[in-house]
Amino acid sequence: MRPAAANALLPTVQPTQSAHLVGRIVSNGAAPTAFNDPYAFTPGYYDLFRASEDALPSVSFFAGLTPPDADALEIGSGTGRLALAVAGRARTLTCLERSPTMRAVLISKLAQRPEMRSKVTVLQGTAPGFDLGRAFDYVYLGGVLEHVPPAERPVLFAAIAAHLRPGGLCAMDMVLRMPAPDLEERVMDEQVLGECRYVLSAEAERLGPDLSRLRQTYRTYLRGELIATEPTERLHNMHRPGPVLKDLADAGLHPAEGDGLAQATPLPDDPGAVVVRKAAP
């Protein structure tokens, strides 16, 4: 099992005959291709190291918030860990994902689930800015905020508000009080498939109070011999409850209950998520 603090470090429809790539998308930045996708080799590892029920982002947290008969939108769907659970509860689900490799894995999962083919739409797109030309009852982001610089939150939250129906719900995790990570390389998890052992390690360099450079390395061992080493590196942004809730309020999104904080981590003093609602007229 991965340590709790490590979990916080690790990332994160219209009826048709099949899951499909359709729709009008306006997003900021050029979309990656199969040749420059930063996630080109990681989707399989992503699912492997998040196979346990307690892995983050929390499937039960986001699926449990899905309103009955809702039209839902997931921003940053990845390989569909959350999407498959939410789709089982929602009326429709639209998945917005920048990585073509991640999208391909998600579509392949949907292809094996005939009951979901008519209700899940998979689209190319990215935060913070996007325009789908429609509104939803539930918008959620699991493991996404770390990729969004704090200065871009207002753009993201304005886009979310524009895509929520009055009374609609929005949930997001990675809203944390803990310091920006700063640690030497350490093993975070190990998994075994057949004769291969897969090891995920991570290290982080703190660049500021809310920013770290995160490096993850995937190592493959065959009968004890190291046969592959695949590193990834990216910036890891921290988002604090107070500023996040203020930016959400500025976008017209207010706590659904109480102070808006919700428990989405195993850390009792750091709930890690916020749940807000767009005011009804």
N, C-alpha and C positions, 0 to 999 in steps of 0.2 A: 504493500500500500504506500502511496506517495504521502510525504508529510503534508500537513494542512497548509503551512506557509508556502510550500512549493506549488500547491494547486493554484494559488493566486497568481503565481508567476507564469504558468503555462497557458499558452493560448490553447479558441477559443476560431383569381382563376376563373379562368373561364372554362366551362366544361369542354373537354376535348377527348380524343381517343388515346392520347398519350401525354406524358409529361413533355413539355415543349419549351422552346426558346422563342417567345413572342413578346410584343408590347412595345410601347414607346418609352424609351429611356433617355433621360438627360442626366448625365453625371459629370463630375469634375475630374479631369485628368484622363490620360489615354488608357484604354483598357489593355491589359496584358494579353499576349498571345501565347500559344503553346510553346513558343521559343524563348519567351522571356518571363514566364510565370514564376514568381518567387516560391510558389508552392508546388513546383513541378514534381518533386519526388517525395513530398511529405504526407500526402493524404492517407496512404496506407498506414504509415506510422501513427498519424493522428488518431485513427480509429483504434489501432492496436493499444495505444497507451491511454485511451479513454474508454476502455471497454467495461470497467467496473461501474457499479451503480453510484458510487460516491464520487466519481470523477466530475470535475468542473469543466465547462459550465454545467449546472445542475439541470438534468432533464426533468426531474419531477417538479422543480420550482417553476420552470417556464410552462410546462405542459399543464400543471395544476392551475395556472392563472387563465388558461384559455376559456373565454366565455362560451357558453353553449351556442351552437349554430353561428359561430363568428366567422367573418372574413378576416383572415390573419395575414400579417406581413412579417417576415423575418429578414432583418438586415445582417448580412454576413452569415449565410447559412452553412458555409463550409461543406463538409461531406454529409450533412443531414442528421447529425445526432439528435438535435432538438427538433428538427423539422418532422421527422417520422412520428415522434410522439405527439407533437402539436397537431399534425394532420389527422391523427386518429380521433381528435376531439373537435376540430374546427370544421366549418362547412366548406371553406376553401382556404388554401394557403398559397401565398406568393413568396418565393424565395429569391432574394437578391444577393448575388455573389459575384465578386470581381474575378476570382481565379478560374480560368477555364478548366484547369485540372480538377479543382474541387467540384465545380459544376458537373463535370463528366462523371465523377464518382457518385454524386447525389442522383443524377439521372439514371445511372446503372442500378442503384438501389430501388428507385421508383419503378424501373422496368420489371423488377421481380415482385412487385406488389400491385397486382391488377386493381385492387380495391382503391388505390390512391391515384391511379392514372388520370381520372376525370376531375380531380380536385386540387392537384398541385401544379403550379406553374413555376418554372425555373428561369430566371432572367439574369442577364449580365448587368451589373451595376455596382456602385460603391458608395460608401459614405465619404464625406459628409453631405454632399449635395446630390439629390436625385429627384426625378419627377416621373411618376408612373401614371398620372392622369386619372387617378381614382382614389377612393378613401376606404379605410379598413376599420374594423371594430377593435383590433388588437395588433399592436406593433411591438416587437421585442428584439433585443440585441443580446446575445450571449457570447461573452469572450471577445467583444468587438471594440469596446472603448479604449483598450490599450493601444490600438492602432490609430487613434484619433488624437491629435494634439489638443490640449485644452483650449487654445485660441480658436479652434474650429468647432467647438461644441455648439455655439449659437446657431451656426449654419445647419448643423445636423439636427438640432432640436426643432428649428423652424421647419425643416423638411418633414420631420416626424409629425409635428402638429398639423401641417398641411395635408397629411395623408391619414389623419385620424378623423373619424366621424364624431360629432358631438357626443360626449359621454364615453368615448372610446378609451381603452386602457393601453398604457405603455409600460414595459418593464425592461430593465437593463441591469446587468451585473458589472463587476469590476469598478465599483464605487467604494473605495477602500480608505481606511485611516492609516494603515501600516506605512512605514517609510518606503521610499523607492528602493528596490532590491539592490544589494551590493554584496556579492558573494563569490568566492572562488569556485572553480568547477567542482560539482558534486553529482553523484548519481541520483536521479530522481525516480526512476522506475526501471524494471526489467520484465521482459516477457519472453516466453519460450513457444516456438512453433516448430514441431518436428525436431530436427537436430540443430536448429539455429536458436541462438539466444540473442535477443535484441535489447540493447541498453540505451537509455536516454539519459544524458547528462546535461546540466545547465550551469552557466556562470553569468554573472551580471556585474556591470560597472556602472555605478551611480554617477550620472552626469549633472544632476541637479536635484532639488527637493522632490520634483515630480517627474523625473525622467531618468531612465537607465538604458544602457545598451545591453541587450540580452542575446546571448549566444547559446544555441542548443546543438548538441551533437548526437547523432544517431549512429551507434556502432553495432555491427553484426558479427557474431562469433559462430563459427561452424566447428562443432566438437572441440570447443575451447580455443580455437585459433581465430584471431581477428582477420576478417576477410573484407570488410567494408567500413569506411568512416565517412559520414555525410553531415557536414556542419551547416547550420543556418544562423543568420544574424539579423537582428532588427532592433529598432527603437521600441521601448516599452514605456508608454505614458501612464501616469497615475492620475486618478480623478477623485477628488475629495467630496464628501457628502454635501457640505455647505454650498460651495460654488456650483456643484451640479444641480442642486435643487433650485438655486437662484436662477441659473440659466434656463432651466425647465419652466420656472414660473414666468420668466420674461417671454417665453414662447407660448404661454397660455396653458401650461400643463402643471397641475397641482397635485399634491399628495392624494392618493386614493383613500388612504386611511392614516390616521395619526400623523407622524412626522414624515411619512413617505418611505422610510427605511424598511427593508425586508430582509429576512434571513436567507441568504443563498450561499453561505460558506459554513464550514464547520467551526468558525471562530466566533465565540459568543460575544466578544467585544467589538467585532468588526463584521456587521451583517452582510455588507458587500453588495447590496442591490437597492434599487429604488423602484417604486411602483407609483405611477402618476396617472391622472385622468384628464382628458380634455373636457372643459366645462360645457355642459349642455346650454343651449341658448335660453 
